[in-house]
């Protein structure tokens, strides 16, 4: 059995946030973390979010992205104007 070694990590600021994740998706995430010996599910999800946010500009260049933003933008305007 390997030794249990605690490594010092850089302190990061975290905020507890609750969200719902599809059961099947969470099972896949847990499996990936275990199979690849990743530090934690939490760290993996944070890395995935960082990657998604960092690469969002690719989506902005597509016609589909523009259409979605126009749709959501109109809903936001309606909601702010209390017409929704």
Beta strands, then each sheet from edge to edge (+ up, - down):
end
